[in-house]
Amino acid sequence: MKVKASQVRKTVAAVMDKYNNDAGLLVSILQDIQAEYNYLPRAAVVEVSRRAGVPLTRVYSVATFFKAFSLTERGRHLIHVCIG
């Protein structure tokens, strides 16, 4: 599912407004965006960086550090297997 850049900008703007553009809430911002698209589109990551005033590398480092975030499209259903 390809997302349109204009739609991504609107979504990011709404989420960022919800959190008052607070870069300290970066994880929550990314969670809300991922909830909308089921992954973090590149355009969204770039827009978050721009609007929050933080380097793009910082946003990517947060997005890649937490296993809950995905930078690639995923299916509608996720299957987790516990081997422990």
C-alpha positions as MATLAB code, in Angstrom:
seq = 'MKVKASQVRKTVAAVMDKYNNDAGLLVSILQDIQAEYNYLPRAAVVEVSRRAGVPLTRVYSVATFFKAFSLTERGRHLIHVCIG';
ca = [
       0.000    0.000    0.000;
       1.755    3.136   -1.187;
       0.891    6.168    0.894;
       0.662    9.622   -0.594;
       3.096   12.221    0.706;
       0.301   14.756    1.205;
      -1.649   12.298    3.366;
       1.481   11.503    5.382;
       2.067   15.218    6.022;
      -1.519   15.621    7.266;
      -1.231   12.607    9.551;
       2.122   13.717   10.958;
       0.813   17.255   11.478;
      -2.186   15.934   13.425;
      -0.030   13.666   15.590;
       2.582   16.350   16.204;
      -0.142   18.848   17.170;
      -1.524   16.270   19.605;
       1.890   16.173   21.317;
       2.580   19.922   20.927;
       5.593   19.217   18.667;
       7.483   17.972   21.734;
      10.588   16.084   20.563;
      10.798   14.471   24.005;
       7.722   12.428   23.104;
       9.295   11.003   19.955;
       8.460    7.384   20.822;
       4.778    8.209   21.355;
       4.669   10.201   18.130;
       6.146    7.319   16.153;
       3.762    4.854   17.825;
       0.745    6.897   16.746;
       2.021    7.176   13.187;
       2.728    3.463   13.040;
      -0.778    2.748   14.364;
      -2.143    4.688   11.388;
      -0.068    3.010    8.643;
       1.013   -0.264   10.311;
       4.620    0.817    9.660;
       6.654    4.029    9.556;
       6.736    5.400    6.013;
       9.963    7.183    5.065;
       8.039   10.378    4.346;
       6.606   10.295    7.875;
      10.024    9.866    9.484;
      11.409   12.791    7.485;
       8.384   14.960    8.333;
       8.643   14.154   12.055;
      12.303   15.137   11.966;
      11.500   18.424   10.264;
       8.550   19.361   12.482;
      10.206   18.316   15.758;
      13.465   20.045   14.869;
      15.582   16.967   15.563;
      18.151   15.400   13.252;
      16.834   12.708   10.929;
      19.461   10.331   12.294;
      17.967   10.638   15.782;
      14.473    9.757   14.549;
      15.860    6.768   12.631;
      17.884    5.641   15.641;
      14.746    5.597   17.796;
      12.746    3.851   15.064;
      15.381    1.150   14.606;
      16.221    0.711   18.299;
      12.749   -0.412   19.352;
      11.635   -3.741   17.933;
       8.006   -2.569   17.933;
       8.690   -0.184   15.035;
       8.852   -1.289   11.424;
      10.274    0.757    8.552;
       8.874   -1.649    5.970;
       5.280   -2.515    5.235;
       3.887   -5.391    7.225;
       0.856   -7.557    6.819;
      -2.404   -6.892    8.582;
      -1.825   -9.678   11.120;
       1.392  -10.322   13.029;
       2.218  -13.743   14.382;
       4.485  -14.039   17.409;
       5.855  -17.363   18.635;
       7.147  -17.750   22.180;
       9.819  -20.400   22.519;
      10.541  -19.703   26.184;
];
